[in-house]
């Protein structure tokens, strides 16, 4: 009798478990059909007016129209993006909070592999947005018209030439150190707290060099407030054809792009991620947005969550080698 009762209880547990798994996808689908039920917040790890912020604000109105809810851009700059990353990773995983992840976030993950809030782990990918080469610019007061002039100046006055970065492990630091290695020069790094935070000092001449997104630099180059020395790409930018590539400037192999994309907290239902992916990709097809992106020297990538996750892994591997070769250590 006892064995019969145990067998019956076991069958009941199995039946209940099967029922739960059968209901879970249906409930997730039901939630996705109701989503969104309140405003969407996009957390951006940079200051207002920076290149990533501009990118998000180009998409936000279109996403708001598609989802039928306000889309709020929440700038949380500082600590190389970790303040924003932690805030996003700890948000309710219901699709109403997105994180606009940058290459700098992935690089930080490489330097601090045990920290709490990593891309592809605590933050799940939704879709890739843009890919953009960096522009190497100098203040017009610097006595250099070409990349080779710059290298000669730095060799003549070791430690005199300066460049701004977004802090330890940032893409701007890695590119700056990579160019130092390839050019055999001694240039002083001046770290700032976030992406593009060095712009006021660069425009004012307090620092000499910057490695930044073309979006924020093009107006200043065209107005003569900054001088473009090189683009870290395999081809010149259509919007700045007069600026040579790093290879044309004498540093072949120095090719680097900044990228960005949308993530959500781990645990966000897959149907919700699919809804966000679909609507964000639809926003990417808008002709005015594509023109704005192209005019800023960038390209839209898009793609599935799985494709974006694979891209992030490749970038981490690539820049891990640069970090090792340059001897960059966590600080």
C-alpha positions as a Markdown table, in Angstrom:
| # | Residue | x | y | z |
|---|---|---|---|---|
| 1 | Unk | 0.0 | 0.0 | 0.0 |
| 2 | Unk | 2.8 | 2.4 | 1.0 |
| 3 | Unk | 4.7 | 1.7 | -2.3 |
| 4 | Unk | 1.5 | 2.3 | -4.2 |
| 5 | Unk | 1.0 | 5.7 | -2.5 |
| 6 | Unk | 4.7 | 6.7 | -3.2 |
| 7 | Unk | 4.2 | 5.8 | -6.9 |
| 8 | Unk | 1.0 | 7.8 | -7.1 |
| 9 | Unk | 2.7 | 10.8 | -5.5 |
| 10 | Unk | 5.6 | 10.6 | -7.9 |
| 11 | Unk | 3.2 | 10.5 | -10.9 |
| 12 | Unk | 1.4 | 13.5 | -9.6 |
| 13 | Unk | 4.7 | 15.5 | -9.2 |
| 14 | Unk | 5.7 | 14.6 | -12.8 |
| 15 | Unk | 2.3 | 15.6 | -14.1 |
| 16 | Unk | 2.4 | 18.9 | -12.2 |
| 17 | Unk | 5.9 | 19.7 | -13.5 |
| 18 | Unk | 4.9 | 18.9 | -17.1 |
| 19 | Unk | 1.9 | 21.2 | -16.7 |
| 20 | Unk | 4.1 | 24.0 | -15.4 |
| 21 | Unk | 6.4 | 23.8 | -18.3 |
| 22 | Unk | 3.5 | 23.7 | -20.7 |
| 23 | Unk | 2.0 | 26.8 | -19.2 |
| 24 | Unk | 5.3 | 28.8 | -19.0 |
| 25 | Unk | 5.7 | 29.4 | -22.8 |
| 26 | Unk | 2.1 | 30.3 | -23.1 |
| 27 | Unk | 2.3 | 32.8 | -20.2 |
| 28 | Unk | 5.5 | 34.3 | -21.6 |
| 29 | Unk | 3.7 | 34.7 | -25.0 |
| 30 | Unk | 0.8 | 36.3 | -23.2 |
| 31 | Unk | 3.1 | 38.8 | -21.5 |
| 32 | Unk | 4.8 | 39.6 | -24.8 |
| 33 | Unk | 1.4 | 40.2 | -26.3 |
| 34 | Unk | 0.6 | 42.7 | -23.5 |
| 35 | Unk | 4.1 | 44.3 | -23.6 |
| 36 | Unk | 4.8 | 47.1 | -23.1 |
| 37 | Unk | 2.5 | 48.2 | -20.3 |
| 38 | Unk | 4.4 | 51.3 | -19.2 |
| 39 | Unk | 7.2 | 53.7 | -20.4 |
| 40 | Unk | 10.4 | 52.2 | -21.7 |
| 41 | Unk | 13.6 | 53.4 | -20.2 |
| 42 | Unk | 16.9 | 53.3 | -22.1 |
| 43 | Unk | 20.0 | 53.6 | -19.8 |
| 44 | Unk | 22.9 | 55.3 | -21.5 |
| 45 | Unk | 26.4 | 55.1 | -19.9 |
| 46 | Unk | 27.5 | 58.5 | -21.2 |
| 47 | Unk | 26.7 | 62.2 | -20.9 |
| 48 | Unk | 23.9 | 64.0 | -22.7 |
| 49 | Unk | 25.1 | 65.2 | -26.1 |
| 50 | Unk | 27.8 | 62.4 | -26.5 |
| 51 | Unk | 27.8 | 60.2 | -29.6 |
| 52 | Unk | 26.1 | 57.3 | -27.9 |
| 53 | Unk | 23.4 | 59.6 | -26.5 |
| 54 | Unk | 22.8 | 61.1 | -30.0 |
| 55 | Unk | 22.4 | 57.5 | -31.3 |
| 56 | Unk | 19.8 | 56.6 | -28.8 |
| 57 | Unk | 17.8 | 59.8 | -29.2 |
| 58 | Unk | 17.7 | 59.2 | -33.0 |
| 59 | Unk | 15.9 | 55.9 | -32.4 |
| 60 | Unk | 13.8 | 56.7 | -29.3 |
| 61 | Unk | 11.0 | 58.5 | -31.0 |
| 62 | Unk | 10.6 | 55.8 | -33.6 |
| 63 | Unk | 10.6 | 53.1 | -31.0 |
| 64 | Unk | 8.0 | 55.0 | -28.9 |
| 65 | Unk | 5.7 | 55.3 | -31.9 |
| 66 | Unk | 6.1 | 51.6 | -32.6 |
| 67 | Unk | 5.5 | 50.4 | -29.1 |
| 68 | Unk | 2.8 | 53.0 | -28.1 |
| 69 | Unk | 4.7 | 54.1 | -25.0 |
| 70 | Unk | 7.0 | 56.9 | -24.1 |
| 71 | Unk | 10.7 | 56.1 | -24.4 |
| 72 | Unk | 12.8 | 57.8 | -21.8 |
| 73 | Unk | 16.6 | 58.3 | -22.3 |
| 74 | Unk | 18.3 | 58.0 | -18.9 |
| 75 | Unk | 22.0 | 59.2 | -19.0 |
| 76 | Unk | 24.1 | 57.7 | -16.2 |
| 77 | Unk | 27.7 | 58.6 | -17.0 |
| 78 | Unk | 30.7 | 57.8 | -14.8 |
| 79 | Unk | 33.1 | 55.0 | -13.7 |
| 80 | Unk | 33.8 | 53.9 | -17.3 |
| 81 | Unk | 30.1 | 52.9 | -17.8 |
| 82 | Unk | 29.9 | 50.7 | -14.7 |
| 83 | Unk | 27.3 | 52.9 | -12.9 |
| 84 | Unk | 24.9 | 52.6 | -15.8 |
| 85 | Unk | 25.7 | 48.9 | -16.3 |
| 86 | Unk | 24.9 | 48.0 | -12.7 |
| 87 | Unk | 21.7 | 50.0 | -12.7 |
| 88 | Unk | 20.5 | 48.2 | -15.9 |
| 89 | Unk | 21.6 | 44.7 | -14.8 |
| 90 | Unk | 19.6 | 45.0 | -11.5 |
| 91 | Unk | 16.5 | 46.4 | -13.2 |
| 92 | Unk | 13.3 | 44.4 | -13.4 |
| 93 | Unk | 13.7 | 41.9 | -16.3 |
| 94 | Unk | 10.4 | 42.7 | -17.9 |
| 95 | Unk | 11.6 | 44.6 | -21.1 |
| 96 | Unk | 10.8 | 48.0 | -19.8 |
| 97 | Unk | 14.5 | 48.8 | -19.1 |
| 98 | Unk | 17.1 | 48.6 | -21.8 |
| 99 | Unk | 20.8 | 49.3 | -21.7 |
| 100 | Unk | 22.7 | 50.9 | -24.5 |
| 101 | Unk | 25.9 | 48.9 | -24.3 |
| 102 | Unk | 29.2 | 50.2 | -25.8 |
| 103 | Unk | 32.5 | 48.7 | -26.8 |
| 104 | Unk | 33.9 | 50.2 | -23.6 |
| 105 | Unk | 31.6 | 48.0 | -21.5 |
| 106 | Unk | 32.9 | 44.9 | -23.2 |
| 107 | Unk | 36.5 | 46.0 | -22.7 |
| 108 | Unk | 35.8 | 46.6 | -19.0 |
| 109 | Unk | 34.5 | 43.0 | -18.8 |
| 110 | Unk | 37.8 | 41.9 | -20.3 |
| 111 | Unk | 39.8 | 43.7 | -17.6 |
| 112 | Unk | 37.5 | 42.7 | -14.8 |
| 113 | Unk | 36.2 | 39.2 | -15.7 |
| 114 | Unk | 34.7 | 38.6 | -12.2 |
| 115 | Unk | 32.7 | 41.7 | -11.8 |
| 116 | Unk | 28.9 | 41.6 | -11.4 |
| 117 | Unk | 27.4 | 43.0 | -14.6 |
| 118 | Unk | 28.8 | 41.7 | -17.8 |
| 119 | Unk | 27.5 | 41.9 | -21.4 |
| 120 | Unk | 26.3 | 38.5 | -22.6 |
| 121 | Unk | 25.9 | 37.4 | -19.0 |
| 122 | Unk | 23.9 | 39.7 | -16.7 |
| 123 | Unk | 22.8 | 41.7 | -19.7 |
| 124 | Unk | 21.3 | 39.8 | -22.6 |
| 125 | Unk | 21.7 | 41.1 | -26.2 |
| 126 | Unk | 18.8 | 42.4 | -28.2 |
| 127 | Unk | 20.4 | 43.8 | -31.3 |
| 128 | Unk | 23.6 | 45.5 | -32.7 |
| 129 | Unk | 23.1 | 49.1 | -33.7 |
| 130 | Unk | 26.1 | 50.9 | -35.3 |
| 131 | Unk | 29.7 | 50.3 | -36.2 |
| 132 | Unk | 31.9 | 53.4 | -36.4 |
| 133 | Unk | 35.7 | 53.9 | -37.0 |
| 134 | Unk | 37.4 | 56.4 | -34.7 |
| 135 | Unk | 38.9 | 59.7 | -35.9 |
| 136 | Unk | 42.2 | 60.8 | -34.6 |
| 137 | Unk | 42.1 | 64.6 | -34.2 |
| 138 | Unk | 44.4 | 67.2 | -32.8 |
| 139 | Unk | 43.9 | 70.8 | -31.7 |
| 140 | Unk | 45.0 | 73.2 | -34.5 |
| 141 | Unk | 47.6 | 74.7 | -32.2 |
| 142 | Unk | 49.6 | 71.4 | -32.4 |
| 143 | Unk | 52.4 | 71.7 | -34.9 |
| 144 | Unk | 51.4 | 68.7 | -37.1 |
| 145 | Unk | 49.5 | 68.4 | -40.3 |
| 146 | Unk | 49.9 | 64.7 | -40.9 |
| 147 | Unk | 50.1 | 61.6 | -38.7 |
| 148 | Unk | 53.8 | 61.4 | -39.6 |
| 149 | Unk | 54.3 | 65.0 | -38.4 |
| 150 | Unk | 52.6 | 64.0 | -35.2 |
| 151 | Unk | 54.9 | 61.0 | -34.7 |
| 152 | Unk | 58.0 | 63.2 | -35.4 |
| 153 | Unk | 56.8 | 65.8 | -32.8 |
| 154 | Unk | 56.2 | 63.1 | -30.2 |
| 155 | Unk | 59.7 | 61.6 | -30.8 |
| 156 | Unk | 61.3 | 65.0 | -30.6 |
| 157 | Unk | 59.5 | 65.9 | -27.3 |
| 158 | Unk | 58.9 | 62.6 | -25.4 |
| 159 | Unk | 56.0 | 63.0 | -22.9 |
| 160 | Unk | 55.1 | 66.5 | -24.2 |
| 161 | Unk | 52.2 | 65.4 | -26.5 |
| 162 | Unk | 49.0 | 64.5 | -24.7 |
| 163 | Unk | 45.9 | 62.6 | -25.6 |
| 164 | Unk | 42.5 | 62.3 | -23.9 |
| 165 | Unk | 40.8 | 58.9 | -23.0 |
| 166 | Unk | 37.6 | 57.8 | -21.4 |
| 167 | Unk | 39.7 | 56.1 | -18.7 |
| 168 | Unk | 41.4 | 52.7 | -18.0 |
| 169 | Unk | 40.3 | 50.0 | -20.4 |
| 170 | Unk | 38.3 | 52.3 | -22.7 |
| 171 | Unk | 38.6 | 52.0 | -26.5 |
| 172 | Unk | 40.1 | 55.5 | -26.6 |
| 173 | Unk | 42.9 | 54.4 | -24.2 |
| 174 | Unk | 43.5 | 51.2 | -26.2 |
| 175 | Unk | 43.7 | 53.0 | -29.5 |
| 176 | Unk | 46.0 | 55.7 | -28.0 |
| 177 | Unk | 48.3 | 53.1 | -26.5 |
| 178 | Unk | 48.2 | 51.0 | -29.7 |
| 179 | Unk | 49.3 | 54.0 | -31.8 |
| 180 | Unk | 52.1 | 54.7 | -29.2 |
| 181 | Unk | 53.3 | 51.1 | -29.7 |
| 182 | Unk | 53.1 | 51.2 | -33.5 |
| 183 | Unk | 54.6 | 54.6 | -33.8 |
| 184 | Unk | 57.3 | 54.1 | -31.1 |
| 185 | Unk | 56.4 | 57.3 | -29.3 |
| 186 | Unk | 55.9 | 58.5 | -25.8 |
| 187 | Unk | 52.6 | 60.3 | -25.4 |
| 188 | Unk | 51.0 | 61.2 | -22.1 |
| 189 | Unk | 47.5 | 59.9 | -21.5 |
| 190 | Unk | 45.0 | 62.2 | -19.8 |
| 191 | Unk | 42.0 | 60.1 | -18.5 |
| 192 | Unk | 38.5 | 61.4 | -18.2 |
| 193 | Unk | 35.4 | 59.9 | -16.5 |
| 194 | Unk | 33.3 | 59.0 | -19.6 |
| 195 | Unk | 33.1 | 58.9 | -23.4 |
| 196 | Unk | 33.5 | 62.4 | -25.0 |
| 197 | Unk | 34.1 | 64.0 | -21.6 |
| 198 | Unk | 37.4 | 65.3 | -23.0 |
| 199 | Unk | 35.8 | 67.4 | -25.7 |
| 200 | Unk | 35.8 | 70.7 | -23.9 |
| 201 | Unk | 39.5 | 70.4 | -23.1 |
| 202 | Unk | 40.3 | 69.2 | -26.6 |
| 203 | Unk | 38.6 | 72.2 | -28.1 |
| 204 | Unk | 40.2 | 74.5 | -25.6 |
| 205 | Unk | 43.7 | 73.2 | -26.3 |
| 206 | Unk | 44.3 | 71.8 | -22.8 |
| 207 | Unk | 44.9 | 68.4 | -24.4 |
| 208 | Unk | 46.3 | 67.9 | -27.8 |
| 209 | Unk | 44.9 | 64.7 | -29.2 |
| 210 | Unk | 41.6 | 62.8 | -29.2 |
| 211 | Unk | 40.3 | 59.5 | -30.6 |
| 212 | Unk | 36.6 | 60.0 | -31.0 |
| 213 | Unk | 33.4 | 59.2 | -32.9 |
| 214 | Unk | 33.0 | 61.1 | -36.1 |
| 215 | Unk | 29.5 | 62.1 | -35.1 |
| 216 | Unk | 30.7 | 64.7 | -32.6 |
| 217 | Unk | 33.9 | 65.6 | -34.5 |
| 218 | Unk | 32.7 | 66.4 | -38.0 |
| 219 | Unk | 31.3 | 69.8 | -37.3 |
| 220 | Unk | 34.4 | 70.9 | -35.4 |
| 221 | Unk | 36.7 | 69.6 | -38.2 |
| 222 | Unk | 34.7 | 71.4 | -40.9 |
| 223 | Unk | 34.8 | 74.6 | -38.8 |
| 224 | Unk | 38.6 | 74.4 | -38.3 |
| 225 | Unk | 38.3 | 74.0 | -34.5 |
| 226 | Unk | 40.0 | 70.5 | -34.8 |
| 227 | Unk | 42.3 | 68.9 | -37.3 |
| 228 | Unk | 41.7 | 65.4 | -38.5 |
| 229 | Unk | 44.9 | 63.3 | -38.9 |
| 230 | Unk | 43.6 | 59.8 | -39.5 |
| 231 | Unk | 40.6 | 57.5 | -39.5 |
| 232 | Unk | 41.0 | 54.0 | -37.9 |
| 233 | Unk | 39.4 | 52.2 | -40.8 |
| 234 | Unk | 40.4 | 50.4 | -44.0 |
| 235 | Unk | 38.9 | 53.1 | -46.2 |
| 236 | Unk | 38.4 | 56.9 | -45.9 |
| 237 | Unk | 35.1 | 58.2 | -44.7 |
| 238 | Unk | 32.8 | 59.5 | -47.4 |
| 239 | Unk | 31.9 | 62.4 | -45.2 |
| 240 | Unk | 35.6 | 63.3 | -44.6 |
| 241 | Unk | 37.4 | 62.2 | -47.8 |
| 242 | Unk | 40.4 | 64.5 | -47.0 |
| 243 | Unk | 41.3 | 62.5 | -43.8 |
| 244 | Unk | 43.6 | 59.5 | -44.6 |
| 245 | Unk | 43.4 | 56.1 | -43.0 |
| 246 | Unk | 45.9 | 55.1 | -40.4 |
| 247 | Unk | 47.5 | 52.8 | -42.9 |
| 248 | Unk | 47.8 | 55.7 | -45.4 |
| 249 | Unk | 49.3 | 57.8 | -42.5 |
| 250 | Unk | 52.0 | 55.2 | -42.0 |
| 251 | Unk | 50.5 | 52.9 | -39.4 |
| 252 | Unk | 49.2 | 49.8 | -41.2 |
| 253 | Unk | 47.2 | 47.4 | -39.1 |
| 254 | Unk | 45.7 | 49.9 | -36.7 |
| 255 | Unk | 42.1 | 49.4 | -37.4 |
| 256 | Unk | 39.5 | 50.0 | -34.7 |
| 257 | Unk | 35.7 | 50.6 | -34.6 |
| 258 | Unk | 33.5 | 51.6 | -31.8 |
| 259 | Unk | 30.1 | 49.9 | -31.6 |
| 260 | Unk | 26.9 | 49.9 | -29.7 |
| 261 | Unk | 23.7 | 48.0 | -29.2 |
| 262 | Unk | 20.8 | 47.3 | -27.1 |
| 263 | Unk | 20.7 | 44.9 | -24.1 |
| 264 | Unk | 18.1 | 43.9 | -21.4 |
| 265 | Unk | 18.6 | 42.4 | -17.9 |
| 266 | Unk | 19.1 | 38.7 | -17.8 |
| 267 | Unk | 15.8 | 36.8 | -17.3 |
| 268 | Unk | 13.8 | 39.1 | -19.6 |
| 269 | Unk | 11.3 | 36.7 | -21.4 |
| 270 | Unk | 12.5 | 35.6 | -24.8 |
| 271 | Unk | 9.2 | 36.7 | -26.5 |
| 272 | Unk | 9.7 | 40.2 | -25.1 |
| 273 | Unk | 13.3 | 40.3 | -26.4 |
| 274 | Unk | 12.0 | 39.2 | -29.8 |
| 275 | Unk | 9.4 | 42.0 | -29.7 |
| 276 | Unk | 12.1 | 44.6 | -28.9 |
| 277 | Unk | 14.4 | 43.2 | -31.6 |
| 278 | Unk | 11.7 | 43.3 | -34.2 |
| 279 | Unk | 10.6 | 46.9 | -33.4 |
| 280 | Unk | 14.1 | 48.3 | -33.0 |
| 281 | Unk | 15.2 | 46.7 | -36.3 |
| 282 | Unk | 12.1 | 48.3 | -37.9 |
| 283 | Unk | 13.2 | 51.7 | -36.6 |
| 284 | Unk | 16.6 | 51.1 | -38.2 |
| 285 | Unk | 15.0 | 51.0 | -41.6 |
| 286 | Unk | 13.7 | 54.6 | -41.5 |
| 287 | Unk | 15.3 | 56.5 | -44.4 |
| 288 | Unk | 16.0 | 59.6 | -42.3 |
| 289 | Unk | 17.7 | 57.6 | -39.6 |
| 290 | Unk | 19.9 | 55.7 | -42.1 |
| 291 | Unk | 20.9 | 59.0 | -43.7 |
| 292 | Unk | 21.8 | 60.6 | -40.3 |
| 293 | Unk | 23.9 | 57.5 | -39.4 |
| 294 | Unk | 25.7 | 57.6 | -42.8 |
| 295 | Unk | 26.4 | 61.4 | -42.5 |
| 296 | Unk | 28.0 | 60.7 | -39.1 |
| 297 | Unk | 30.5 | 58.2 | -40.7 |
| 298 | Unk | 28.8 | 55.1 | -39.3 |
| 299 | Unk | 26.9 | 52.1 | -40.6 |
| 300 | Unk | 23.9 | 50.3 | -39.2 |
| 301 | Unk | 24.4 | 46.6 | -38.5 |
| 302 | Unk | 21.2 | 45.2 | -36.8 |
| 303 | Unk | 20.8 | 41.4 | -36.7 |
| 304 | Unk | 19.5 | 38.9 | -34.2 |
| 305 | Unk | 20.3 | 38.6 | -30.5 |
| 306 | Unk | 22.5 | 35.6 | -31.2 |
| 307 | Unk | 24.5 | 37.4 | -33.9 |
| 308 | Unk | 25.1 | 40.3 | -31.6 |
| 309 | Unk | 26.3 | 38.0 | -28.8 |
| 310 | Unk | 28.8 | 36.4 | -31.2 |
| 311 | Unk | 30.1 | 39.7 | -32.3 |
| 312 | Unk | 30.7 | 40.8 | -28.7 |
| 313 | Unk | 32.7 | 37.7 | -28.0 |
| 314 | Unk | 34.9 | 38.3 | -31.1 |
| 315 | Unk | 35.6 | 41.9 | -30.0 |
| 316 | Unk | 36.5 | 40.8 | -26.5 |
| 317 | Unk | 39.1 | 38.4 | -28.0 |
| 318 | Unk | 40.5 | 41.0 | -30.4 |
| 319 | Unk | 41.0 | 43.7 | -27.8 |
| 320 | Unk | 42.2 | 41.2 | -25.2 |
| 321 | Unk | 45.4 | 40.9 | -27.3 |
| 322 | Unk | 45.9 | 44.6 | -27.5 |
| 323 | Unk | 45.4 | 44.9 | -23.7 |
| 324 | Unk | 48.1 | 42.2 | -23.2 |
| 325 | Unk | 50.5 | 43.7 | -25.7 |
| 326 | Unk | 50.2 | 47.2 | -24.3 |
| 327 | Unk | 50.5 | 46.0 | -20.7 |
| 328 | Unk | 47.3 | 47.6 | -19.6 |
| 329 | Unk | 46.3 | 46.6 | -16.1 |
| 330 | Unk | 43.1 | 47.0 | -14.1 |
| 331 | Unk | 43.1 | 50.1 | -11.9 |
